Amino acid sequence: MEPFAPQHGAVSLTFDDGRPTQLEHAVPVMDRLDLRGTFYLVPSGDDWRERLEPWCDVARSGHEIGNHTVSHPAPGNLYAVSTACYDELTLDDMERDIREAQARLEQIAPHQEAWTFCYPCYHTDVGTGSRRQSYIPLVNGMFAAGRGADQYGFGNLPDRVDIACIGGLACERMTADEMIGLVEELAIRQGHWVVFVFHDISGNQLSTAERDFRQLCEYIADRKDSLWCAPLVEVAVKIRESRESG
């Protein structure tokens, strides 16, 4: 199966939380280089529509908008949270949250037909102990794909990756050389799908330096003949279609 042909491998640039530094630093670089990414937004608060207004233009320019829930739950053992805690949620709670987020985000990108989901804090379960349940099946039934996290140094195998929980590589504090090395080894040499995860770009939380991000994007843009760079939803749909036809 060669879902990425004529290119050898694929890379997707994904961004969590809809941070202002992504609008300031990431989007202009990608637009200049004709690269499109996936931005997972959190439409929370009474002012969510006003706050997310700048993302309407991002969606219209060809970037993918993705669902990252309204409450952005976190596991209780990770840190003290003021919003939702996975430990206390049920599958019904998650479904209500995700559906409300979707209803809001469809106002930001009304033209978008296929949607993907991003697991907040890379966490895929609700409850604890004997009450702990995965909500990956829920996401699988609602979205074209879901994005989680994977171990450092691994890409996604086109014929094996679980489209409902695609592995992402967190890029905070990574240098351009390190990210480019992962692309060269995993995508170009091995033909895998590399999914990068960014939060702040030259910001103050889980940050990647703008200079390193820009150098990565320039490297990718220079290799369009051998490397397919596309939003997560496009690659996921292509893999699904390749599996069905193969």
Buried (B, 14 or more C-beta within 10 A) or exposed (E): EEBBEEBBBBBBBBBBBBBEBBBEBBBEBBBEBEBBBBBBBBBBEEEBEEBBEEBBEBBEEEBBBBBBBBBBBBBEEEEEBEEBBBBEBEBEBBBBBBEBBBEBBBEBBEEBEEBBBBBBBBBBBBBBEEEEBBBBEBBBEBBBBBBBBBEEEEBBEBEEBEBBBBBBBBBEEBBBEEBBEBBBBBBBEEBBBBBBBBBBBBBEEBBBBBEBBBBBBBBBBEBEEEBBBBBBBBBBBBBBEBEEEE
